[in-house]
Amino acid sequence: MFLTDFFGMFSLSAFSTWGFLMAFLFNVFIFSLQLKRDTTLFISSFVMMASYSISYYYFTWFSFQSSVYVDWALYDYATVATLGLVYFFIKKTTTSFLYLISGLIINSVFSLLMHLDIYILGNRESWVFWNIYTFTVNIIDLTMIVALIVDRDFLGLHKLKALIRNFLISKHKVLKSKLL
């Protein structure tokens, strides 16, 4: 794994943890200056910072087994559930919310696939999927950090979501009219 060999596993996870900490501190600063009174962004950045700090690679005392990838997937699902609870109580989201949810789900799927590859299938030699995993997870982490800081739809995910929703609604109406 090129990135892991070059930077080391600790450095990559420390970078992500540091990035979410900086995003949280940036949102604390913006919130305290009253430039942006968006509590959802503030709480979302806190949840992400807390999740990545707790699931940091070095902290293994929370692990019941030696499989780090399952732990990371479980932390991602717990973070999605926590963000869902925040949405349930506040009833408001920010632009970054979709980036966080989709990024966490993609990261958890990749973590489970790595667990499958290493612990269940028993692969011990690096192959192309390991590099894809490393690049994808770190790019998604960086994307989520940027989304928490800029709070803009910089990749067009909201436009894509609206396009897919409109397409599915129109197909549903066509199918419904044919059945009636």
VEXVOMAR-941799 format. One line per 4 residues: number of its first residue (from 1); for each residue z, y, x of C-alpha. Coordinates in nm, 4 decimals. Each point is the difference from the previous one (the first is absolute). Layout:
NUM> Z/Y/X; ...
END
This chain:
1> 0.0000/0.0000/0.0000; -0.1313/0.3037/0.1787; 0.2340/0.2613/-0.1486; 0.3068/-0.2181/0.0382
5> -0.0923/-0.0856/0.3591; -0.0696/0.3636/0.0825; 0.2958/0.1647/-0.1745; 0.2358/-0.2893/-0.0693
9> 0.1389/-0.1081/-0.3370; 0.3075/0.2206/0.0354; -0.2056/0.3114/0.0722; -0.2270/-0.0465/-0.3025
13> 0.2844/-0.0574/-0.2438; 0.1973/0.2835/0.1594; -0.2999/0.2293/-0.0450; -0.0217/-0.0843/-0.3720
17> 0.3748/0.0443/-0.0466; -0.0103/0.3303/0.1883; -0.2990/0.1144/-0.2079; 0.1764/-0.0653/-0.3293
21> 0.3111/0.1727/0.1320; -0.2098/0.3056/0.0936; -0.1707/-0.0026/-0.3402; 0.3405/-0.0080/-0.1684
25> 0.1361/0.2809/0.2171; -0.3136/0.2050/-0.0677; 0.0499/-0.0453/-0.3755; 0.3704/0.0910/0.0358
29> -0.1060/0.3167/0.1812; -0.2633/0.0911/-0.2613; 0.2424/-0.0802/-0.2826; 0.2828/0.2053/0.1534
33> -0.2268/0.3015/0.0507; -0.1012/-0.0333/-0.3654; -0.3673/0.0066/0.0963; -0.0527/-0.3151/-0.1995
37> 0.2603/-0.1148/-0.2511; -0.1446/-0.3459/-0.0501; 0.2919/-0.2384/-0.0198; -0.2293/-0.3015/-0.0384
41> -0.1583/0.0589/0.3401; 0.3428/0.0619/0.1495; 0.1426/-0.3231/-0.1442; -0.3123/-0.2025/0.0864
45> 0.0161/0.1104/0.3611; 0.3703/-0.0913/0.0097; -0.0695/-0.3457/-0.1433; -0.2750/-0.0618/0.2557
49> 0.2134/0.1249/0.2885; 0.2950/-0.2155/-0.1090; -0.2185/-0.3067/-0.0525; -0.1703/0.0219/0.3376
53> 0.3290/0.0761/0.1748; 0.1721/-0.3011/-0.1558; -0.2939/-0.2340/0.0629; -0.0453/0.1122/0.3607
57> -0.1066/-0.2903/0.2224; 0.3107/0.0208/0.2171; 0.2431/-0.0407/-0.2913; -0.0046/-0.3730/-0.0672
61> 0.3513/-0.0432/-0.1330; -0.1293/0.0322/-0.3580; -0.2344/-0.2939/0.0541; 0.0939/-0.3421/-0.1322
65> -0.2789/-0.1668/0.1944; -0.2004/0.0637/0.3129; -0.3145/0.1051/-0.1874; -0.0402/0.3741/0.0428
69> -0.3186/0.0137/-0.2088; 0.1662/-0.1290/-0.3171; 0.2819/0.2485/0.0534; -0.2487/0.2856/0.0288
73> -0.1803/-0.1144/-0.3166; 0.3307/-0.0161/-0.1871; 0.0958/0.3471/0.1233; -0.3387/0.1297/-0.1156
77> 0.0456/-0.1528/-0.3452; 0.3529/0.1404/-0.0204; -0.1362/0.3424/0.0943; -0.2691/-0.0254/-0.2702
81> 0.2717/-0.0912/-0.2510; 0.2153/0.2920/0.1143; -0.2918/0.2420/-0.0298; -0.0676/-0.1470/-0.3450
85> 0.3603/0.0702/-0.0997; -0.0342/0.3560/0.1256; -0.3116/0.0393/-0.2134; 0.1769/-0.1585/-0.2995
89> 0.2854/0.2509/0.0120; -0.1891/0.3129/0.1040; -0.3217/-0.0714/-0.1959; -0.2019/0.1999/0.2506
93> -0.2016/-0.0940/0.3059; -0.1624/0.1820/0.2846; -0.3382/-0.0532/0.1591; 0.1620/-0.2037/0.2769
97> 0.1498/-0.2506/-0.2476; -0.3265/-0.1946/-0.0385; -0.0413/-0.0065/0.3790; 0.3525/-0.1359/0.0447
101> -0.0267/-0.2708/-0.2642; -0.3439/-0.1211/0.1065; 0.0908/0.0164/0.3702; 0.3194/-0.1992/-0.0482
105> -0.1768/-0.2660/-0.2054; -0.2802/-0.0369/0.2561; 0.2535/-0.0167/0.2848; 0.2019/-0.2669/-0.1809
109> -0.3079/-0.2127/-0.0660; -0.0959/0.0193/0.3675; 0.3567/-0.0889/0.1019; -0.0040/-0.3055/-0.2245
113> -0.3377/-0.1032/0.1411; 0.1408/0.0321/0.3537; 0.2973/-0.2156/-0.1024; -0.2404/-0.2567/-0.1413
117> -0.2075/0.0032/0.3183; 0.2854/-0.0190/0.2508; 0.2807/-0.1918/-0.1699; -0.1758/-0.2221/-0.2546
121> -0.3352/-0.0699/0.1683; 0.1603/0.0079/0.3458; -0.2515/0.2224/0.1812; 0.1428/0.1143/0.3316
125> -0.3051/0.1496/0.1673; -0.1166/0.3485/-0.0779; -0.3173/0.0195/-0.2023; -0.1943/0.2712/-0.1848
129> 0.2245/0.0057/-0.3106; 0.3003/0.0982/0.2124; -0.1902/0.3036/0.1269; -0.1140/0.0861/-0.3532
133> 0.3624/-0.0263/-0.1159; 0.1295/0.2253/0.2780; -0.2632/0.2702/-0.0489; 0.0132/-0.0095/-0.3811
137> 0.3771/0.0154/-0.0355; 0.0343/0.2818/0.2521; -0.2880/0.2021/-0.1486; 0.1503/-0.0425/-0.3482
141> 0.3432/0.1053/0.1294; -0.1573/0.3081/0.1567; -0.1867/0.0727/-0.3250; 0.3232/-0.0203/-0.1996
145> 0.1737/0.2339/0.2459; -0.2842/0.2525/-0.0265; 0.0024/-0.0335/-0.3805; 0.3705/0.0875/-0.0085
149> -0.0562/0.3061/0.2162; -0.3181/0.1483/-0.1473; 0.0400/-0.1335/-0.3574; -0.3748/0.0178/-0.0622
153> -0.2595/-0.2564/-0.1065; -0.1693/0.0021/0.3404; -0.1642/-0.3451/-0.0381; -0.1038/0.0420/-0.3626
157> 0.2216/-0.2792/-0.1348; 0.0744/0.1928/-0.3188; -0.3712/0.0565/-0.0602; -0.0637/-0.3698/0.0584
161> 0.2830/-0.0915/-0.2381; -0.1435/0.2293/-0.2693; -0.3494/-0.1412/0.0537; 0.1222/-0.3585/-0.0338
165> 0.2120/0.0875/-0.3040; -0.2924/0.1706/-0.1757; -0.2285/-0.2936/0.0810; 0.2483/-0.2537/-0.1364
169> 0.0678/0.2057/-0.3117; -0.3725/0.0329/-0.0726; -0.0488/-0.3771/0.0503; 0.2958/-0.0677/-0.2287
173> -0.1493/0.2214/-0.2729; -0.3374/-0.1750/0.0306; 0.1593/-0.3443/-0.0239; 0.2179/0.1084/-0.2910
177> -0.3006/0.1400/-0.1921; -0.1959/-0.3231/0.0572; 0.2868/-0.2103/-0.1288; 0.0378/0.2061/-0.3160
END
